[in-house]
Amino acid sequence: MSTITLTTWSLDMSSPGDLVPAAAPGPEVTVVRSEVPSPEFSRFLYASVGGDIHWTDRLALTRAQWVEQLGRPGVETWVAYDRGTPAGYVELDPQDDGVVEIMYFGLLPEFRGRRIGGHLLSLGVARAWDLASRWPDREPTRRVWVHTCSQDGPTAMANYQRRGFKLFATETESKEESETPGPWPGA
């Protein structure tokens, strides 16, 4: 198998005022919080969004591991719908000391390039900043961060930077190239 160079960029923002929202793509796109944790739905989103861009870290998780991950206080999944069809999602992962990571963010391939991503990211970041209003045991958010890599979509990094994220770390490593599993891993 061949080796590739993988670059991972970490970006953050330290104030809700840093967010530069994208324009809404139109009334046919809505973003709704998935308030009932559903491992099946979250796995569908994860595999469908990440199948062509090398998201594989969660594919081997058992249902119980998905339940554990999604059931932690403050973990939220926000889903973009285009005329009732899931188009993408953002998953918020609260961490210690008022930090929230945008753990996963992306669109299903059919919905990329339609101005949905900037809007979804804007709403996801805003929800990261006001997470404590929905989870009273959490301290207020003081930092939101995300990482992206050279295998993510070609517009990912630019979208994060347009929303106000600032680069704070870059890591490069050699990695064995792997095939993308597609939206139906194992099929």
C-alpha positions as CSV (number, residue, x, y, z in Angstrom):
1,M,0.0,0.0,0.0
2,S,1.3,3.5,-0.7
3,T,2.0,6.2,1.8
4,I,0.5,9.7,1.8
5,T,1.3,12.9,3.6
6,L,-1.6,13.9,5.8
7,T,-1.8,17.4,7.1
8,T,-4.1,18.2,10.0
9,W,-5.0,21.8,10.9
10,S,-6.5,22.9,14.2
11,L,-8.5,26.1,14.4
12,D,-10.3,28.0,17.1
13,M,-12.2,31.1,18.1
14,S,-12.2,32.6,21.6
15,S,-15.3,34.8,21.4
16,P,-18.8,34.5,20.0
17,G,-18.1,37.9,18.4
18,D,-15.5,36.2,16.2
19,L,-18.2,34.3,14.3
20,V,-18.8,35.6,10.8
21,P,-22.2,34.0,9.8
22,A,-22.8,32.8,6.3
23,A,-26.0,33.8,4.5
24,A,-28.9,31.3,4.7
25,P,-29.2,29.4,1.5
26,G,-33.0,29.8,1.4
27,P,-36.2,28.8,3.2
28,E,-36.0,25.2,1.9
29,V,-33.0,24.5,4.2
30,T,-33.7,24.1,7.9
31,V,-31.3,23.2,10.8
32,V,-32.8,21.2,13.7
33,R,-31.3,19.7,16.8
34,S,-31.6,16.0,17.0
35,E,-32.7,16.0,20.6
36,V,-33.2,12.2,21.0
37,P,-29.8,10.6,20.7
38,S,-30.0,7.9,18.0
39,P,-27.0,5.8,17.3
40,E,-28.5,4.6,14.0
41,F,-29.3,8.1,12.8
42,S,-25.9,9.4,13.9
43,R,-24.1,6.5,12.2
44,F,-26.1,7.2,9.0
45,L,-24.9,10.8,9.1
46,Y,-21.3,9.9,9.9
47,A,-21.0,7.3,7.1
48,S,-23.0,9.3,4.5
49,V,-21.0,12.5,5.1
50,G,-17.6,11.0,5.6
51,G,-17.7,8.0,3.4
52,D,-15.9,9.6,0.5
53,I,-13.5,11.6,2.6
54,H,-11.9,8.9,4.7
55,W,-13.9,9.1,7.9
56,T,-13.3,5.7,9.4
57,D,-12.6,6.2,13.1
58,R,-16.2,5.5,14.2
59,L,-17.1,2.8,11.8
60,A,-16.0,0.0,14.1
61,L,-17.9,1.3,17.1
62,T,-20.5,-0.9,18.6
63,R,-24.0,0.4,19.2
64,A,-23.3,0.6,22.9
65,Q,-20.2,2.8,22.2
66,W,-22.4,5.1,20.0
67,V,-24.9,5.3,22.8
68,E,-22.2,6.2,25.3
69,Q,-20.7,8.9,23.0
70,L,-24.0,10.5,22.1
71,G,-25.4,10.3,25.7
72,R,-22.7,12.4,27.3
73,P,-24.2,15.6,28.7
74,G,-23.8,18.5,26.3
75,V,-23.1,16.4,23.2
76,E,-25.4,17.8,20.5
77,T,-26.2,16.9,16.9
78,W,-27.6,19.6,14.6
79,V,-28.9,18.4,11.3
80,A,-29.4,20.5,8.1
81,Y,-32.4,19.4,6.0
82,D,-33.1,20.4,2.4
83,R,-36.9,20.1,1.9
84,G,-37.1,17.4,4.5
85,T,-34.0,15.4,3.4
86,P,-30.9,15.2,5.7
87,A,-28.2,17.2,4.0
88,G,-25.5,17.3,6.6
89,Y,-24.7,17.7,10.3
90,V,-22.6,19.2,13.0
91,E,-21.8,17.4,16.2
92,L,-20.8,19.4,19.2
93,D,-18.5,17.8,21.9
94,P,-18.2,19.6,25.2
95,Q,-14.9,19.4,26.9
96,D,-13.5,20.7,30.2
97,D,-13.1,24.3,31.1
98,G,-15.8,25.7,28.8
99,V,-14.3,24.3,25.6
100,V,-16.5,22.9,22.8
101,E,-15.1,21.0,19.9
102,I,-16.9,20.7,16.6
103,M,-16.3,17.0,16.5
104,Y,-17.8,16.3,13.1
105,F,-19.2,18.6,10.5
106,G,-20.0,18.1,6.8
107,L,-22.5,17.6,4.1
108,L,-23.7,14.5,2.2
109,P,-22.0,14.6,-1.3
110,E,-25.3,15.5,-3.1
111,F,-25.6,18.7,-1.0
112,R,-22.1,20.1,-1.3
113,G,-21.6,23.3,-3.3
114,R,-25.1,24.6,-2.6
115,R,-24.3,27.2,0.1
116,I,-25.6,24.9,2.8
117,G,-22.2,24.2,4.5
118,G,-21.4,27.8,5.5
119,H,-24.9,28.2,6.9
120,L,-24.8,24.9,8.9
121,L,-21.4,25.7,10.3
122,S,-22.5,29.2,11.3
123,L,-25.5,27.8,13.2
124,G,-23.4,25.0,14.7
125,V,-20.8,27.5,16.0
126,A,-23.5,29.7,17.4
127,R,-25.0,26.7,19.2
128,A,-21.5,25.8,20.6
129,W,-21.3,29.3,22.1
130,D,-24.7,29.0,23.8
131,L,-24.4,25.4,24.8
132,A,-24.6,26.2,28.5
133,S,-28.0,27.7,28.0
134,R,-29.3,24.2,27.2
135,W,-27.1,22.4,29.6
136,P,-27.2,24.3,33.0
137,D,-24.5,22.1,34.6
138,R,-22.0,23.3,32.0
139,E,-19.9,26.4,32.4
140,P,-20.3,29.0,29.7
141,T,-18.3,28.3,26.5
142,R,-15.1,30.3,26.3
143,R,-13.5,28.6,23.3
144,V,-14.7,26.7,20.2
145,W,-12.3,24.6,18.2
146,V,-12.2,22.3,15.2
147,H,-9.7,20.3,13.3
148,T,-9.7,19.5,9.6
149,C,-7.3,17.7,7.4
150,S,-6.0,17.4,3.8
151,Q,-8.4,14.5,3.2
152,D,-11.5,16.6,4.0
153,G,-13.5,18.3,1.4
154,P,-11.6,20.9,-0.7
155,T,-13.6,23.9,0.8
156,A,-13.5,22.8,4.4
157,M,-10.5,24.9,5.5
158,A,-11.7,28.0,3.7
159,N,-15.2,27.7,5.2
160,Y,-13.8,27.5,8.8
161,Q,-11.6,30.6,8.1
162,R,-14.5,32.5,6.6
163,R,-16.6,31.8,9.7
164,G,-13.8,33.4,11.9
165,F,-11.7,30.4,13.0
166,K,-8.0,31.1,13.4
167,L,-5.3,28.5,12.8
168,F,-3.4,27.5,15.9
169,A,-1.6,24.3,15.0
170,T,-0.5,22.3,12.0
171,E,0.7,18.7,12.1
172,T,2.0,16.6,9.2
173,E,2.4,12.8,9.3
174,S,2.9,10.0,6.8
175,K,0.0,7.6,6.7
176,E,-0.8,4.5,4.7
177,E,-3.3,5.4,2.0
178,S,-6.7,3.7,2.5
179,E,-9.7,3.4,0.3
180,T,-12.7,5.4,1.1
181,P,-15.5,3.2,2.4
182,G,-18.3,5.1,0.7
183,P,-21.6,5.7,2.3
184,W,-22.3,2.0,2.7
185,P,-19.3,0.5,4.4
186,G,-19.0,-3.2,3.9
187,A,-21.7,-3.3,1.2
